[in-house]
């Protein structure tokens, strides 16, 4: 069954690679060091995008991982979104599935949720900083 | 959603989320 969907998989890898690299490129920040920059990679197993948060002493290693999962109807993608705040020693993690057929909109939808979560984390850090300054 | 609309959306999300960071960096530099 794997061979039946090989061509489809190649196209999905190209699509995923293009989408992840686009977000990484846009989120690059010239004020940060090279190792703090967003990073996107893809392979026959799926793809990965890291968009860390370096802010107010926090360094949140935040990333989204797409892993191929073969079903009776073709390839789906298991999506794991997660991060680790090195200051608060807190882990964030969510798991979801994009069922086949995988579309560019489904990938973008997951990327959008990931970037929204990232924004929420920055807002929580900022709120904590404000409370600290008021105290 | 077209390619162009999607790029604009990501840029907007970056601006929204990074605004706080830029404000803080500016405050530190001043």
Backbone of each chain as nested JSON, in Angstrom:
{
  "chains": [
    {"id": "A", "residues": [
      {"number": 1, "name": "UNK", "atoms": {"N": [0.825, -1.212, 0.0], "CA": [0.0, 0.0, 0.0], "C": [0.86, 1.263, 0.0]}},
      {"number": 2, "name": "UNK", "atoms": {"N": [2.057, 1.159, 0.617], "CA": [2.933, 2.312, 0.726], "C": [3.271, 2.87, -0.661]}},
      {"number": 3, "name": "UNK", "atoms": {"N": [3.617, 1.947, -1.627], "CA": [4.007, 2.362, -2.97], "C": [2.911, 3.115, -3.694]}},
      {"number": 4, "name": "UNK", "atoms": {"N": [1.676, 2.74, -3.424], "CA": [0.524, 3.358, -4.08], "C": [0.48, 4.872, -3.845]}},
      {"number": 5, "name": "UNK", "atoms": {"N": [0.972, 5.288, -2.693], "CA": [0.857, 6.711, -2.333], "C": [2.202, 7.458, -2.377]}},
      {"number": 6, "name": "UNK", "atoms": {"N": [3.25, 6.807, -2.941], "CA": [4.582, 7.428, -2.935], "C": [4.629, 8.779, -3.656]}},
      {"number": 7, "name": "UNK", "atoms": {"N": [3.982, 8.84, -4.826], "CA": [3.993, 10.097, -5.592], "C": [3.282, 11.202, -4.817]}},
      {"number": 8, "name": "UNK", "atoms": {"N": [2.157, 10.803, -4.221], "CA": [1.38, 11.759, -3.421], "C": [2.255, 12.274, -2.269]}},
      {"number": 9, "name": "UNK", "atoms": {"N": [3.006, 11.366, -1.656], "CA": [3.853, 11.747, -0.52], "C": [4.914, 12.766, -0.934]}},
      {"number": 10, "name": "UNK", "atoms": {"N": [5.529, 12.543, -2.101], "CA": [6.564, 13.474, -2.583], "C": [5.982, 14.874, -2.732]}},
      {"number": 11, "name": "UNK", "atoms": {"N": [4.775, 14.946, -3.28], "CA": [4.136, 16.257, -3.475], "C": [3.832, 16.913, -2.12]}},
      {"number": 12, "name": "UNK", "atoms": {"N": [3.409, 16.097, -1.174], "CA": [3.095, 16.654, 0.161], "C": [4.375, 17.184, 0.818]}},
      {"number": 13, "name": "UNK", "atoms": {"N": [5.486, 16.446, 0.664], "CA": [6.753, 16.902, 1.266], "C": [7.149, 18.259, 0.68]}},
      {"number": 14, "name": "UNK", "atoms": {"N": [7.022, 18.39, -0.639], "CA": [7.367, 19.677, -1.29], "C": [6.477, 20.795, -0.761]}},
      {"number": 15, "name": "UNK", "atoms": {"N": [5.175, 20.495, -0.653], "CA": [4.215, 21.5, -0.181], "C": [4.518, 21.884, 1.273]}},
      {"number": 16, "name": "UNK", "atoms": {"N": [4.762, 20.878, 2.1], "CA": [5.04, 21.111, 3.517], "C": [6.33, 21.928, 3.672]}},
      {"number": 17, "name": "UNK", "atoms": {"N": [7.365, 21.528, 2.929], "CA": [8.652, 22.208, 2.99], "C": [8.495, 23.689, 2.628]}},
      {"number": 18, "name": "UNK", "atoms": {"N": [7.752, 23.944, 1.572], "CA": [7.551, 25.324, 1.122], "C": [6.798, 26.144, 2.183]}},
      {"number": 19, "name": "UNK", "atoms": {"N": [5.757, 25.555, 2.778], "CA": [4.958, 26.275, 3.785], "C": [5.768, 26.554, 5.056]}},
      {"number": 20, "name": "UNK", "atoms": {"N": [6.541, 25.573, 5.508], "CA": [7.315, 25.748, 6.743], "C": [8.421, 26.785, 6.549]}},
      {"number": 21, "name": "UNK", "atoms": {"N": [9.09, 26.706, 5.392], "CA": [10.187, 27.659, 5.133], "C": [9.67, 29.082, 4.98]}},
      {"number": 22, "name": "UNK", "atoms": {"N": [8.475, 29.209, 4.426], "CA": [7.889, 30.547, 4.267], "C": [7.682, 31.198, 5.638]}},
      {"number": 23, "name": "UNK", "atoms": {"N": [7.113, 30.44, 6.569], "CA": [6.865, 30.983, 7.913], "C": [8.198, 31.295, 8.605]}},
      {"number": 24, "name": "UNK", "atoms": {"N": [9.168, 30.382, 8.481], "CA": [10.478, 30.595, 9.124], "C": [11.118, 31.872, 8.596]}},
      {"number": 25, "name": "UNK", "atoms": {"N": [11.033, 32.084, 7.299], "CA": [11.651, 33.263, 6.67], "C": [10.993, 34.54, 7.19]}},
      {"number": 26, "name": "UNK", "atoms": {"N": [9.67, 34.541, 7.247], "CA": [8.937, 35.742, 7.69], "C": [9.224, 36.037, 9.166]}},
      {"number": 27, "name": "UNK", "atoms": {"N": [9.374, 34.996, 9.979], "CA": [9.559, 35.207, 11.421], "C": [11.019, 35.436, 11.829]}},
      {"number": 28, "name": "UNK", "atoms": {"N": [11.932, 35.502, 10.846], "CA": [13.331, 35.801, 11.199], "C": [13.408, 37.183, 11.839]}},
      {"number": 29, "name": "UNK", "atoms": {"N": [14.261, 37.303, 12.832], "CA": [14.397, 38.572, 13.551], "C": [15.869, 38.981, 13.569]}},
      {"number": 30, "name": "UNK", "atoms": {"N": [16.219, 40.062, 12.841], "CA": [17.636, 40.451, 12.749], "C": [18.256, 40.816, 14.094]}},
      {"number": 31, "name": "UNK", "atoms": {"N": [17.4, 41.099, 15.104], "CA": [17.932, 41.492, 16.417], "C": [18.409, 40.274, 17.221]}},
      {"number": 32, "name": "UNK", "atoms": {"N": [18.08, 39.074, 16.742], "CA": [18.426, 37.866, 17.51], "C": [19.655, 37.164, 16.932]}},
      {"number": 33, "name": "UNK", "atoms": {"N": [20.265, 36.317, 17.781], "CA": [21.423, 35.541, 17.344], "C": [20.966, 34.453, 16.363]}},
      {"number": 34, "name": "UNK", "atoms": {"N": [21.927, 33.914, 15.619], "CA": [21.618, 32.896, 14.612], "C": [20.906, 31.676, 15.238]}},
      {"number": 35, "name": "UNK", "atoms": {"N": [21.405, 31.232, 16.416], "CA": [20.815, 30.039, 17.03], "C": [19.413, 30.298, 17.601]}},
      {"number": 36, "name": "UNK", "atoms": {"N": [19.008, 31.575, 17.67], "CA": [17.669, 31.905, 18.18], "C": [16.662, 32.103, 17.036]}},
      {"number": 37, "name": "UNK", "atoms": {"N": [17.129, 32.011, 15.795], "CA": [16.268, 32.252, 14.632], "C": [15.344, 31.062, 14.378]}},
      {"number": 38, "name": "UNK", "atoms": {"N": [14.21, 31.329, 13.695], "CA": [13.324, 30.221, 13.309], "C": [14.055, 29.241, 12.386]}},
      {"number": 39, "name": "UNK", "atoms": {"N": [13.623, 28.014, 12.425], "CA": [14.271, 26.988, 11.617], "C": [13.217, 26.027, 11.073]}},
      {"number": 40, "name": "UNK", "atoms": {"N": [13.326, 25.686, 9.787], "CA": [12.37, 24.742, 9.176], "C": [13.14, 23.631, 8.477]}},
      {"number": 41, "name": "UNK", "atoms": {"N": [12.677, 22.404, 8.66], "CA": [13.307, 21.259, 8.005], "C": [12.234, 20.274, 7.595]}},
      {"number": 42, "name": "UNK", "atoms": {"N": [12.484, 19.541, 6.515], "CA": [11.54, 18.487, 6.151], "C": [12.295, 17.287, 5.604]}},
      {"number": 43, "name": "UNK", "atoms": {"N": [11.644, 16.121, 5.678], "CA": [12.272, 14.887, 5.216], "C": [11.152, 13.915, 4.842]}},
      {"number": 44, "name": "UNK", "atoms": {"N": [11.512, 12.679, 4.536], "CA": [10.492, 11.685, 4.165], "C": [9.605, 11.33, 5.358]}},
      {"number": 45, "name": "UNK", "atoms": {"N": [10.001, 11.738, 6.548], "CA": [9.177, 11.456, 7.74], "C": [8.161, 12.549, 8.026]}},
      {"number": 46, "name": "UNK", "atoms": {"N": [8.394, 13.743, 7.446], "CA": [7.485, 14.874, 7.701], "C": [8.24, 16.172, 7.714]}},
      {"number": 47, "name": "UNK", "atoms": {"N": [7.881, 17.06, 8.622], "CA": [8.564, 18.354, 8.663], "C": [8.506, 18.946, 10.059]}},
      {"number": 48, "name": "UNK", "atoms": {"N": [9.362, 19.932, 10.261], "CA": [9.454, 20.543, 11.584], "C": [9.724, 22.032, 11.445]}},
      {"number": 49, "name": "UNK", "atoms": {"N": [9.069, 22.813, 12.273], "CA": [9.307, 24.259, 12.289], "C": [9.5, 24.711, 13.734]}},
      {"number": 50, "name": "UNK", "atoms": {"N": [10.61, 25.402, 13.984], "CA": [10.864, 25.993, 15.311], "C": [10.767, 27.5, 15.195]}},
      {"number": 51, "name": "UNK", "atoms": {"N": [9.96, 28.104, 16.05], "CA": [9.919, 29.575, 16.116], "C": [10.033, 29.942, 17.595]}},
      {"number": 52, "name": "UNK", "atoms": {"N": [11.265, 29.969, 18.117], "CA": [11.437, 30.21, 19.557], "C": [10.995, 31.608, 19.977]}},
      {"number": 53, "name": "UNK", "atoms": {"N": [10.69, 31.734, 21.255], "CA": [10.359, 33.053, 21.819], "C": [11.521, 33.442, 22.717]}},
      {"number": 54, "name": "UNK", "atoms": {"N": [12.185, 34.536, 22.36], "CA": [13.274, 35.033, 23.201], "C": [12.82, 36.397, 23.671]}},
      {"number": 55, "name": "UNK", "atoms": {"N": [12.39, 36.469, 24.947], "CA": [11.717, 37.68, 25.401], "C": [11.759, 37.807, 26.914]}},
      {"number": 56, "name": "UNK", "atoms": {"N": [12.163, 38.955, 27.394], "CA": [12.117, 39.271, 28.815], "C": [12.77, 38.171, 29.67]}},
      {"number": 57, "name": "UNK", "atoms": {"N": [13.901, 37.701, 29.236], "CA": [14.603, 36.665, 29.997], "C": [14.086, 35.262, 29.749]}},
      {"number": 58, "name": "UNK", "atoms": {"N": [12.976, 35.154, 29.006], "CA": [12.422, 33.826, 28.699], "C": [13.023, 33.312, 27.403]}},
      {"number": 59, "name": "UNK", "atoms": {"N": [13.24, 32.024, 27.351], "CA": [13.632, 31.402, 26.089], "C": [12.746, 30.177, 25.932]}},
      {"number": 60, "name": "UNK", "atoms": {"N": [11.65, 30.35, 25.162], "CA": [10.7, 29.254, 24.99], "C": [11.028, 28.55, 23.679]}},
      {"number": 61, "name": "UNK", "atoms": {"N": [11.423, 27.291, 23.806], "CA": [11.748, 26.506, 22.606], "C": [10.436, 25.991, 22.039]}},
      {"number": 62, "name": "UNK", "atoms": {"N": [9.884, 26.724, 21.068], "CA": [8.542, 26.42, 20.575], "C": [8.603, 25.863, 19.158]}},
      {"number": 63, "name": "UNK", "atoms": {"N": [7.925, 24.737, 18.939], "CA": [7.986, 24.136, 17.609], "C": [6.727, 23.372, 17.245]}},
      {"number": 64, "name": "UNK", "atoms": {"N": [6.593, 23.085, 15.94], "CA": [5.482, 22.271, 15.457], "C": [6.08, 21.181, 14.573]}},
      {"number": 65, "name": "UNK", "atoms": {"N": [5.604, 19.963, 14.791], "CA": [6.151, 18.816, 14.097], "C": [5.051, 18.099, 13.301]}},
      {"number": 66, "name": "UNK", "atoms": {"N": [5.304, 17.841, 12.027], "CA": [4.348, 17.114, 11.178], "C": [4.948, 15.757, 10.844]}},
      {"number": 67, "name": "UNK", "atoms": {"N": [4.255, 14.666, 11.205], "CA": [4.788, 13.325, 10.926], "C": [3.806, 12.55, 10.054]}},
      {"number": 68, "name": "UNK", "atoms": {"N": [4.329, 11.948, 8.983], "CA": [3.462, 11.162, 8.099], "C": [2.911, 9.955, 8.826]}},
      {"number": 69, "name": "UNK", "atoms": {"N": [1.637, 9.684, 8.557], "CA": [1.042, 8.474, 9.104], "C": [0.161, 7.867, 8.003]}},
      {"number": 70, "name": "UNK", "atoms": {"N": [0.499, 6.635, 7.604], "CA": [-0.188, 5.995, 6.484], "C": [-1.489, 5.346, 6.946]}},
      {"number": 71, "name": "UNK", "atoms": {"N": [-2.585, 5.707, 6.269], "CA": [-3.892, 5.127, 6.598], "C": [-4.416, 4.372, 5.364]}},
      {"number": 72, "name": "UNK", "atoms": {"N": [-5.556, 3.766, 5.473], "CA": [-6.163, 3.045, 4.34], "C": [-6.499, 3.989, 3.189]}},
      {"number": 73, "name": "UNK", "atoms": {"N": [-6.638, 5.27, 3.501], "CA": [-7.02, 6.25, 2.476], "C": [-5.867, 7.134, 2.013]}},
      {"number": 74, "name": "UNK", "atoms": {"N": [-4.646, 6.763, 2.384], "CA": [-3.492, 7.573, 1.989], "C": [-2.797, 8.156, 3.203]}},
      {"number": 75, "name": "UNK", "atoms": {"N": [-1.881, 9.093, 2.931], "CA": [-1.114, 9.666, 4.036], "C": [-1.884, 10.757, 4.778]}},
      {"number": 76, "name": "UNK", "atoms": {"N": [-1.822, 10.682, 6.096], "CA": [-2.285, 11.762, 6.941], "C": [-1.058, 12.341, 7.621]}},
      {"number": 77, "name": "UNK", "atoms": {"N": [-1.253, 13.404, 8.356], "CA": [-0.129, 13.987, 9.092], "C": [-0.499, 14.121, 10.561]}},
      {"number": 78, "name": "UNK", "atoms": {"N": [0.332, 13.576, 11.403], "CA": [0.139, 13.772, 12.834], "C": [0.861, 15.069, 13.194]}},
      {"number": 79, "name": "UNK", "atoms": {"N": [0.162, 15.945, 13.874], "CA": [0.732, 17.262, 14.166], "C": [0.934, 17.417, 15.672]}},
      {"number": 80, "name": "UNK", "atoms": {"N": [2.17, 17.643, 16.045], "CA": [2.475, 17.832, 17.468], "C": [3.029, 19.239, 17.647]}},
      {"number": 81, "name": "UNK", "atoms": {"N": [2.351, 19.98, 18.473], "CA": [2.772, 21.343, 18.744], "C": [3.279, 21.385, 20.176]}},
      {"number": 82, "name": "UNK", "atoms": {"N": [4.455, 21.934, 20.379], "CA": [4.942, 21.912, 21.75], "C": [6.053, 22.89, 22.007]}},
      {"number": 83, "name": "UNK", "atoms": {"N": [6.345, 23.038, 23.283], "CA": [7.417, 23.943, 23.645], "C": [7.843, 23.733, 25.07]}},
      {"number": 84, "name": "UNK", "atoms": {"N": [8.96, 24.364, 25.382], "CA": [9.478, 24.271, 26.74], "C": [10.017, 25.63, 27.152]}},
      {"number": 85, "name": "UNK", "atoms": {"N": [9.502, 26.158, 28.244], "CA": [9.959, 27.441, 28.772], "C": [11.092, 27.158, 29.745]}},
      {"number": 86, "name": "UNK", "atoms": {"N": [12.295, 27.575, 29.36], "CA": [13.465, 27.238, 30.181], "C": [13.486, 27.986, 31.514]}},
      {"number": 87, "name": "UNK", "atoms": {"N": [12.753, 29.112, 31.593], "CA": [12.734, 29.877, 32.843], "C": [11.702, 29.303, 33.816]}},
      {"number": 88, "name": "UNK", "atoms": {"N": [10.483, 29.09, 33.298], "CA": [9.426, 28.564, 34.182], "C": [9.469, 27.041, 34.294]}},
      {"number": 89, "name": "UNK", "atoms": {"N": [10.337, 26.419, 33.51], "CA": [10.423, 24.959, 33.442], "C": [9.046, 24.367, 33.207]}},
      {"number": 90, "name": "UNK", "atoms": {"N": [8.392, 24.866, 32.155], "CA": [7.035, 24.429, 31.846], "C": [6.984, 23.885, 30.411]}},
      {"number": 91, "name": "UNK", "atoms": {"N": [6.268, 22.783, 30.245], "CA": [6.137, 22.172, 28.916], "C": [4.743, 22.415, 28.36]}},
      {"number": 92, "name": "UNK", "atoms": {"N": [4.664, 22.755, 27.079], "CA": [3.384, 22.9, 26.375], "C": [3.331, 21.79, 25.326]}},
      {"number": 93, "name": "UNK", "atoms": {"N": [2.186, 21.142, 25.152], "CA": [2.11, 20.105, 24.122], "C": [0.667, 19.836, 23.687]}},
      {"number": 94, "name": "UNK", "atoms": {"N": [0.424, 19.801, 22.381], "CA": [-0.886, 19.386, 21.86], "C": [-0.642, 18.451, 20.684]}},
      {"number": 95, "name": "UNK", "atoms": {"N": [-1.585, 17.56, 20.473], "CA": [-1.453, 16.574, 19.406], "C": [-2.74, 16.542, 18.595]}},
      {"number": 96, "name": "UNK", "atoms": {"N": [-2.618, 16.565, 17.27], "CA": [-3.814, 16.484, 16.43], "C": [-3.467, 15.743, 15.127]}},
      {"number": 97, "name": "UNK", "atoms": {"N": [-4.478, 15.462, 14.299], "CA": [-4.23, 14.714, 13.071], "C": [-4.866, 15.42, 11.879]}},
      {"number": 98, "name": "UNK", "atoms": {"N": [-4.093, 15.55, 10.8], "CA": [-4.675, 15.993, 9.532], "C": [-4.98, 14.716, 8.747]}},
      {"number": 99, "name": "UNK", "atoms": {"N": [-6.263, 14.413, 8.52], "CA": [-6.581, 13.169, 7.798], "C": [-6.352, 13.347, 6.297]}},
      {"number": 100, "name": "UNK", "atoms": {"N": [-6.177, 12.243, 5.547], "CA": [-6.039, 12.37, 4.108], "C": [-7.381, 12.787, 3.471]}},
      {"number": 101, "name": "UNK", "atoms": {"N": [-7.384, 13.5, 2.367], "CA": [-6.213, 13.981, 1.643], "C": [-5.658, 15.259, 2.286]}},
      {"number": 102, "name": "UNK", "atoms": {"N": [-4.327, 15.349, 2.359], "CA": [-3.677, 16.519, 2.982], "C": [-3.702, 17.681, 1.991]}},
      {"number": 103, "name": "UNK", "atoms": {"N": [-4.199, 18.807, 2.453], "CA": [-4.272, 19.99, 1.582], "C": [-3.411, 21.108, 2.161]}},
      {"number": 104, "name": "UNK", "atoms": {"N": [-3.094, 22.069, 1.307], "CA": [-2.307, 23.204, 1.769], "C": [-3.09, 23.984, 2.839]}},
      {"number": 105, "name": "UNK", "atoms": {"N": [-4.395, 24.074, 2.683], "CA": [-5.213, 24.792, 3.673], "C": [-5.176, 24.11, 5.042]}},
      {"number": 106, "name": "UNK", "atoms": {"N": [-5.153, 22.774, 5.046], "CA": [-5.11, 22.052, 6.324], "C": [-3.773, 22.317, 7.029]}},
      {"number": 107, "name": "UNK", "atoms": {"N": [-2.691, 22.358, 6.251], "CA": [-1.364, 22.645, 6.836], "C": [-1.34, 24.081, 7.36]}},
      {"number": 108, "name": "UNK", "atoms": {"N": [-1.852, 25.004, 6.557], "CA": [-1.852, 26.419, 6.985], "C": [-2.711, 26.621, 8.231]}},
      {"number": 109, "name": "UNK", "atoms": {"N": [-3.803, 25.873, 8.297], "CA": [-4.68, 25.968, 9.465], "C": [-3.921, 25.587, 10.746]}},
      {"number": 110, "name": "UNK", "atoms": {"N": [-3.106, 24.532, 10.657], "CA": [-2.31, 24.106, 11.816], "C": [-1.219, 25.128, 12.141]}},
      {"number": 111, "name": "UNK", "atoms": {"N": [-0.608, 25.693, 11.081], "CA": [0.43, 26.707, 11.308], "C": [-0.175, 27.942, 11.969]}},
      {"number": 112, "name": "UNK", "atoms": {"N": [-1.382, 28.28, 11.551], "CA": [-2.053, 29.448, 12.132], "C": [-2.332, 29.219, 13.627]}},
      {"number": 113, "name": "UNK", "atoms": {"N": [-2.803, 28.019, 13.957], "CA": [-3.055, 27.696, 15.379], "C": [-1.762, 27.761, 16.182]}},
      {"number": 114, "name": "UNK", "atoms": {"N": [-0.693, 27.262, 15.585], "CA": [0.618, 27.275, 16.253], "C": [1.066, 28.719, 16.522]}},
      {"number": 115, "name": "UNK", "atoms": {"N": [0.932, 29.581, 15.508], "CA": [1.372, 30.974, 15.666], "C": [0.472, 31.728, 16.653]}},
      {"number": 116, "name": "UNK", "atoms": {"N": [-0.826, 31.362, 16.704], "CA": [-1.739, 31.964, 17.694], "C": [-1.305, 31.565, 19.111]}},
      {"number": 117, "name": "UNK", "atoms": {"N": [-0.942, 30.288, 19.281], "CA": [-0.488, 29.818, 20.606], "C": [0.77, 30.564, 21.013]}},
      {"number": 118, "name": "UNK", "atoms": {"N": [1.653, 30.775, 20.032], "CA": [2.905, 31.497, 20.306], "C": [2.596, 32.909, 20.792]}},
      {"number": 119, "name": "UNK", "atoms": {"N": [1.639, 33.546, 20.111], "CA": [1.255, 34.908, 20.496], "C": [0.668, 34.913, 21.92]}},
      {"number": 120, "name": "UNK", "atoms": {"N": [-0.167, 33.911, 22.223], "CA": [-0.766, 33.816, 23.567], "C": [0.316, 33.68, 24.637]}},
      {"number": 121, "name": "UNK", "atoms": {"N": [1.352, 32.894, 24.325], "CA": [2.433, 32.698, 25.308], "C": [3.156, 34.029, 25.548]}},
      {"number": 122, "name": "UNK", "atoms": {"N": [3.426, 34.781, 24.472], "CA": [4.091, 36.085, 24.617], "C": [3.219, 37.004, 25.475]}},
      {"number": 123, "name": "UNK", "atoms": {"N": [1.903, 36.977, 25.238], "CA": [1.005, 37.835, 26.027], "C": [1.005, 37.439, 27.505]}},
      {"number": 124, "name": "UNK", "atoms": {"N": [1.068, 36.13, 27.761], "CA": [1.11, 35.673, 29.162], "C": [2.407, 36.134, 29.834]}},
      {"number": 125, "name": "UNK", "atoms": {"N": [3.528, 36.058, 29.094], "CA": [4.812, 36.502, 29.657], "C": [4.732, 38.001, 29.953]}},
      {"number": 126, "name": "UNK", "atoms": {"N": [4.155, 38.755, 29.014], "CA": [4.045, 40.202, 29.171], "C": [3.16, 40.55, 30.374]}},
      {"number": 127, "name": "UNK", "atoms": {"N": [2.036, 39.821, 30.521], "CA": [1.12, 40.06, 31.639], "C": [1.831, 39.792, 32.968]}},
      {"number": 128, "name": "UNK", "atoms": {"N": [2.622, 38.754, 32.998], "CA": [3.367, 38.402, 34.21], "C": [4.388, 39.507, 34.532]}},
      {"number": 129, "name": "UNK", "atoms": {"N": [5.027, 40.013, 33.486], "CA": [6.025, 41.081, 33.675], "C": [5.353, 42.33, 34.257]}},
      {"number": 130, "name": "UNK", "atoms": {"N": [4.141, 42.655, 33.703], "CA": [3.413, 43.837, 34.211], "C": [3.052, 43.672, 35.681]}},
      {"number": 131, "name": "UNK", "atoms": {"N": [2.561, 42.463, 36.032], "CA": [2.196, 42.201, 37.434], "C": [3.415, 42.356, 38.332]}},
      {"number": 132, "name": "UNK", "atoms": {"N": [4.563, 41.89, 37.834], "CA": [5.809, 41.966, 38.597], "C": [6.203, 43.436, 38.813]}},
      {"number": 133, "name": "UNK", "atoms": {"N": [6.044, 44.256, 37.747], "CA": [6.416, 45.668, 37.847], "C": [5.493, 46.428, 38.805]}},
      {"number": 134, "name": "UNK", "atoms": {"N": [4.177, 46.017, 38.855], "CA": [3.195, 46.683, 39.74], "C": [3.429, 46.328, 41.203]}},
      {"number": 135, "name": "UNK", "atoms": {"N": [3.978, 45.118, 41.399], "CA": [4.126, 44.624, 42.777], "C": [5.202, 45.407, 43.536]}}
    ]},
    {"id": "B", "residues": [
      {"number": 1, "name": "UNK", "atoms": {"N": [-7.702, 30.423, 0.325], "CA": [-6.911, 31.634, 0.559], "C": [-5.74, 31.666, -0.436]}},
      {"number": 2, "name": "UNK", "atoms": {"N": [-5.567, 32.798, -1.094], "CA": [-4.482, 32.891, -2.084], "C": [-3.125, 32.959, -1.373]}},
      {"number": 3, "name": "UNK", "atoms": {"N": [-2.067, 32.717, -2.174], "CA": [-0.695, 32.763, -1.656], "C": [-0.399, 34.133, -1.006]}},
      {"number": 4, "name": "UNK", "atoms": {"N": [-0.843, 35.164, -1.698], "CA": [-0.588, 36.523, -1.249], "C": [-1.307, 36.825, 0.078]}},
      {"number": 5, "name": "UNK", "atoms": {"N": [-2.566, 36.389, 0.161], "CA": [-3.354, 36.609, 1.396], "C": [-2.716, 35.877, 2.574]}},
      {"number": 6, "name": "UNK", "atoms": {"N": [-2.24, 34.663, 2.292], "CA": [-1.611, 33.869, 3.356], "C": [-0.323, 34.541, 3.855]}},
      {"number": 7, "name": "UNK", "atoms": {"N": [0.504, 35.025, 2.922], "CA": [1.744, 35.713, 3.311], "C": [1.418, 36.948, 4.154]}},
      {"number": 8, "name": "UNK", "atoms": {"N": [0.399, 37.687, 3.736], "CA": [0.007, 38.886, 4.495], "C": [-0.445, 38.503, 5.898]}},
      {"number": 9, "name": "UNK", "atoms": {"N": [-1.186, 37.407, 5.976], "CA": [-1.703, 36.96, 7.276], "C": [-0.546, 36.587, 8.214]}},
      {"number": 10, "name": "UNK", "atoms": {"N": [0.452, 35.875, 7.682], "CA": [1.593, 35.482, 8.534], "C": [2.344, 36.734, 8.989]}},
      {"number": 11, "name": "UNK", "atoms": {"N": [2.565, 37.666, 8.057], "CA": [3.275, 38.903, 8.413], "C": [2.541, 39.666, 9.516]}},
      {"number": 12, "name": "UNK", "atoms": {"N": [1.204, 39.702, 9.41], "CA": [0.389, 40.399, 10.413], "C": [0.545, 39.702, 11.772]}},
      {"number": 13, "name": "UNK", "atoms": {"N": [0.532, 38.352, 11.752], "CA": [0.677, 37.595, 13.002], "C": [2.055, 37.849, 13.607]}},
      {"number": 14, "name": "UNK", "atoms": {"N": [3.053, 37.968, 12.748], "CA": [4.399, 38.259, 13.258], "C": [4.418, 39.646, 13.904]}},
      {"number": 15, "name": "UNK", "atoms": {"N": [3.866, 40.631, 13.19], "CA": [3.858, 41.998, 13.728], "C": [3.141, 42.045, 15.071]}},
      {"number": 16, "name": "UNK", "atoms": {"N": [1.965, 41.4, 15.155], "CA": [1.179, 41.407, 16.4], "C": [1.954, 40.775, 17.545]}},
      {"number": 17, "name": "UNK", "atoms": {"N": [2.568, 39.629, 17.264], "CA": [3.219, 38.909, 18.362], "C": [4.573, 39.511, 18.731]}},
      {"number": 18, "name": "UNK", "atoms": {"N": [5.238, 40.153, 17.769], "CA": [6.569, 40.674, 18.058], "C": [6.533, 42.11, 18.575]}},
      {"number": 19, "name": "UNK", "atoms": {"N": [5.371, 42.762, 18.482], "CA": [5.301, 44.168, 18.898], "C": [5.792, 44.349, 20.327]}},
      {"number": 20, "name": "UNK", "atoms": {"N": [5.33, 43.476, 21.211], "CA": [5.719, 43.563, 22.632], "C": [7.23, 43.429, 22.774]}},
      {"number": 21, "name": "UNK", "atoms": {"N": [7.803, 42.507, 22.015], "CA": [9.234, 42.261, 22.11], "C": [10.012, 43.489, 21.642]}},
      {"number": 22, "name": "UNK", "atoms": {"N": [9.581, 44.061, 20.518], "CA": [10.263, 45.237, 19.978], "C": [10.138, 46.402, 20.964]}},
      {"number": 23, "name": "UNK", "atoms": {"N": [8.919, 46.583, 21.528], "CA": [8.716, 47.67, 22.5], "C": [9.672, 47.519, 23.668]}},
      {"number": 24, "name": "UNK", "atoms": {"N": [9.81, 46.289, 24.14], "CA": [10.682, 46.076, 25.288], "C": [12.149, 46.302, 24.931]}},
      {"number": 25, "name": "UNK", "atoms": {"N": [12.536, 45.868, 23.736], "CA": [13.927, 46.076, 23.306], "C": [14.229, 47.568, 23.205]}},
      {"number": 26, "name": "UNK", "atoms": {"N": [13.262, 48.344, 22.669], "CA": [13.452, 49.786, 22.537], "C": [13.566, 50.437, 23.913]}},
      {"number": 27, "name": "UNK", "atoms": {"N": [12.685, 49.988, 24.842], "CA": [12.706, 50.539, 26.195], "C": [14.055, 50.274, 26.863]}},
      {"number": 28, "name": "UNK", "atoms": {"N": [14.582, 49.078, 26.632], "CA": [15.886, 48.728, 27.221], "C": [16.989, 49.587, 26.626]}},
      {"number": 29, "name": "UNK", "atoms": {"N": [16.929, 49.796, 25.305], "CA": [17.969, 50.586, 24.623], "C": [17.934, 52.05, 25.027]}},
      {"number": 30, "name": "UNK", "atoms": {"N": [16.731, 52.532, 25.4], "CA": [16.633, 53.938, 25.826], "C": [16.951, 54.049, 27.308]}}
    ]}
  ]
}
